[in-house]
Amino acid sequence: MVSDSSEDTAWRRGALHPLVAVRPVWLPEQLLLLLSAPEVAEPAVRALVAWESPAIAPALLAGYSGFNRTMRAAAIDPLVARPATARPLLEAIASGRIPKSDLSRVQTRQLVTVKDTVVREQAEYLLGSMNPTSGVLKSRILKLKMTLKDPAYMKTADVGAGHGTFTQRCAVCHTLFDQGGKIGPDLTGSGRKDLDYLLTNIVDPNASISAEWRLAVATLTDGQTISGSVVAEHDTTIVLQTPGGPITLERAKIRSLERSATSLMPVGLTDDLTVDRVRDLFAFLMADGG
């Protein structure tokens, strides 16, 4: 019925969740068939994260050039989830078929911190290190502060463009003005009017980390890795909050759970932005209303 185009679209999308929970062995093949159905393709792709199948990487990489931006972001998640799918993804990046800029900072960090040595080294070669030295971060904070504290310069900001950058880079994890994700703290009531507060938390997110926002990486018995924050722990399950939503993991299927001293928010979020784009983003973050 999920595959039936005559059914209500909202029902079809919603019905995928209980199917994924039941985990029938035939579902991965059916999910790949849904790539040609735009109305349910995105949730179908996101559901593929739960499976290990040799058909997943070839299908996603073959259709990637025809995906829109949302679908591309969704397609990267299953590819970085396991070494077996990460290898063809990195080959596609090396050949130029997939732009490096299509990977989010979270997805990149998942690749460069994976335990598989071959995948990790190739990811570092192609995508670079995710841990600049503290001296580099301090220098960047100082340079941005000297620029952004100029009221005349800030008045030239394009708040609309800043909203676009927030949607692209921040909203998957953070909520602001009742819009955005829940993996990170809600920014609406934070100290976002304070330039020093924003600079420290955006440029050097590891400077001060609350326990609930620390990165946790679960490696399952089938080799899948899932990154997020631990939001609940029970005798038989653990709940990780991920960019795609909360995921409940059975403890019996967890090979290891590493709780990092680093923040969920990756370093370098603004490194590839021009100063003007950083200005626009900060102007939006410091604005009074949505």
C-alpha positions in Angstrom: 0.0 0.0 0.0 2.9 2.3 0.6 3.9 1.7 -3.0 0.4 2.5 -4.3 0.4 5.9 -5.9 -3.4 6.0 -5.5 -3.2 6.1 -1.7 -3.0 9.4 0.3 0.5 10.7 0.2 0.6 11.6 3.9 -0.6 8.1 4.9 2.0 6.5 2.6 4.8 8.5 4.2 3.6 7.9 7.7 3.1 4.2 7.1 6.8 3.8 6.4 7.7 4.2 10.1 5.9 1.1 11.4 7.2 -0.9 8.4 10.8 0.1 9.3 10.2 -0.9 13.0 9.0 -4.3 12.0 12.1 -4.7 9.6 10.7 -7.2 7.1 13.6 -8.7 5.0 12.0 -7.6 1.7 11.7 -3.9 2.7 15.1 -2.6 1.5 14.4 -3.7 -2.1 11.0 -2.0 -1.9 12.5 1.2 -0.5 14.9 1.4 -3.4 11.9 1.0 -5.8 10.4 4.1 -4.2 13.3 6.3 -5.4 11.2 6.9 -8.5 8.2 8.1 -6.5 8.9 11.7 -5.6 6.1 11.9 -3.0 7.7 9.2 -0.8 11.3 9.0 -2.0 12.8 11.1 0.8 11.5 9.1 3.8 12.2 5.9 1.9 15.9 7.0 1.5 16.2 8.0 5.1 14.8 4.6 6.2 17.6 2.8 4.3 20.0 3.8 7.1 18.7 0.8 9.1 19.8 -1.8 6.6 22.9 -3.3 5.2 22.4 -4.3 1.6 24.9 -4.4 -1.4 22.1 -2.8 -3.5 21.9 0.4 -1.5 25.1 2.2 -2.6 24.8 1.5 -6.3 21.2 2.6 -6.4 21.7 5.8 -4.5 24.9 6.8 -6.4 23.2 6.0 -9.8 20.3 8.3 -9.1 22.2 11.0 -7.2 22.6 13.4 -10.1 18.9 13.5 -10.5 18.1 14.1 -6.8 17.1 17.6 -5.5 19.0 19.1 -2.6 16.8 17.5 0.1 17.1 14.1 -1.5 20.8 14.4 -1.8 21.2 15.2 1.9 19.0 12.3 2.7 21.0 9.9 0.4 24.3 10.7 2.1 23.1 9.4 5.5 22.8 5.7 4.4 26.1 6.0 2.6 28.1 7.2 5.6 26.4 4.7 7.9 28.7 1.7 7.2 32.2 1.2 5.8 30.8 -0.9 3.0 28.7 2.0 1.6 31.2 4.7 2.6 33.9 3.3 0.3 31.9 3.8 -3.0 30.7 7.2 -1.7 34.4 8.3 -1.3 35.2 6.9 -4.7 32.4 9.0 -6.1 33.7 12.1 -4.3 37.3 11.4 -5.6 36.0 11.1 -9.2 34.0 14.3 -8.9 30.6 12.7 -9.3 29.6 13.9 -5.9 30.8 17.4 -4.7 32.5 17.4 -1.3 30.3 20.4 -0.4 27.2 18.2 -0.5 28.3 16.5 2.7 27.2 18.2 5.9 29.8 18.7 8.7 28.2 16.0 10.7 28.4 13.5 7.8 32.0 14.5 7.1 32.9 14.0 10.8 31.2 10.5 10.8 33.5 9.5 7.9 36.8 10.9 9.3 36.2 9.3 12.7 35.1 5.8 11.6 37.1 2.9 13.0 37.7 1.4 9.5 41.3 2.5 8.8 41.0 2.5 5.0 37.7 4.6 5.0 39.1 7.0 7.7 42.3 7.7 5.9 40.7 8.2 2.5 38.1 10.5 4.1 40.8 12.5 5.7 42.7 12.7 2.4 39.6 13.9 0.5 37.8 15.9 3.1 40.5 17.0 5.5 40.8 17.0 9.3 37.9 18.1 11.5 40.1 19.3 14.4 41.9 22.6 13.8 44.2 23.7 16.5 43.0 26.0 19.3 45.3 28.7 18.1 43.6 28.7 14.6 40.2 28.9 16.3 41.2 31.8 18.6 42.6 33.7 15.6 39.4 33.2 13.6 37.3 34.3 16.5 39.4 37.4 17.0 39.3 38.3 13.3 35.5 37.9 13.1 34.9 39.8 16.2 36.9 42.8 15.0 34.8 42.8 11.8 31.3 42.0 13.2 31.4 44.4 16.1 31.3 47.3 13.6 27.7 48.6 13.8 27.9 50.2 10.4 29.0 47.0 8.8 26.3 45.0 10.5 23.6 47.4 9.2 24.5 46.3 5.7 23.6 42.7 6.5 21.0 40.8 4.4 18.9 39.0 7.1 17.1 37.0 4.5 20.3 35.6 3.2 21.3 34.8 6.8 18.0 32.9 7.2 18.9 30.9 4.1 22.4 30.0 5.5 20.8 29.1 8.9 18.3 26.8 7.1 21.1 25.1 5.1 23.7 24.7 7.9 22.0 25.0 11.3 18.3 24.2 11.1 18.8 20.4 10.8 20.0 20.5 14.5 18.8 23.8 16.0 15.4 25.4 16.5 15.1 29.2 16.1 11.7 31.0 16.1 9.9 27.6 16.3 11.6 26.2 13.1 14.3 23.7 13.0 15.6 20.4 14.5 15.9 19.1 18.0 19.3 17.5 18.0 20.9 20.6 19.5 19.7 23.3 21.9 16.9 25.7 21.0 18.6 29.0 20.1 15.5 31.2 20.6 16.1 31.8 24.3 19.9 31.5 24.3 22.4 34.3 24.6 22.3 34.9 20.8 22.3 38.7 21.2 25.9 38.5 22.6 28.5 38.5 19.9 31.1 36.8 22.0 28.7 34.0 22.9 27.8 33.4 19.3 31.4 33.5 18.1 32.6 31.0 20.8 29.8 28.6 20.3 29.8 28.6 16.5 33.6 28.8 15.8 34.8 26.8 18.8 31.8 24.6 19.9 34.1 22.4 22.0 35.1 25.3 24.3 32.1 24.6 26.6 29.9 21.6 26.2 26.8 20.5 28.3 26.7 16.8 28.9 23.5 16.4 26.9 25.0 17.9 23.8 28.1 15.7 23.6 28.6 13.5 20.6 27.9 9.8 21.1 28.7 7.2 18.4 27.0 3.8 18.5 28.6 1.0 16.5 26.1 -1.9 16.0 26.9 -5.5 15.6 26.2 -5.3 11.9 28.9 -2.6 11.5 26.5 0.4 11.2 27.5 3.6 13.0 25.0 6.1 14.3 26.0 9.5 15.7 23.8 11.7 17.9 23.2 12.6 21.5 22.0 10.2 24.1 18.5 11.4 25.2 17.3 8.3 27.1 18.7 5.1 28.5 16.8 2.1 29.6 17.7 -1.5 30.7 17.4 -2.9 27.2 17.4 0.2 24.9 19.2 3.5 24.3 17.6 6.5 22.4 19.9 8.6 20.3 18.7 12.0 18.9 20.1 12.2 15.4 19.7 14.8 12.6 17.0 12.5 11.1 15.1 12.2 14.4 15.3 9.9 17.5 16.5 6.4 17.0 15.9 3.6 19.6 18.7 1.0 19.7 18.5 -2.3 21.4 21.5 -2.7 23.8 22.0 -6.3 22.6 22.7 -5.0 19.1 25.2 -2.3 20.2 28.8 -3.4 19.8 30.2 -0.2 21.4 28.9 3.2 22.5 31.6 5.9 22.6 30.7 9.2 24.3 33.1 11.9 23.0 34.3 14.9 24.9 33.6 16.9 21.8 30.4 18.7 20.9 27.7 17.4 18.6 28.3 20.6 16.6 31.3 20.2 14.3 34.2 22.7 14.2 34.5 24.7 11.0 30.9 25.4 10.3 31.7 28.8 8.8 35.2 28.2 7.4 34.1 28.2 3.8 31.8 31.2 4.1 32.7 34.7 3.1 32.8 37.4 5.7 29.6 38.9 4.3 27.8 35.5 4.6 28.9 35.2 8.2 27.7 38.7 8.8 24.3 37.9 7.3 24.1 34.7 9.4 24.9 36.5 12.6 22.4 39.3 11.8 19.7 36.6 11.4 20.7 34.9 14.6 20.6 38.1 16.6 17.3 39.3 15.1 14.2 39.9 17.2 11.7 37.8 15.3 11.3 35.1 12.7 
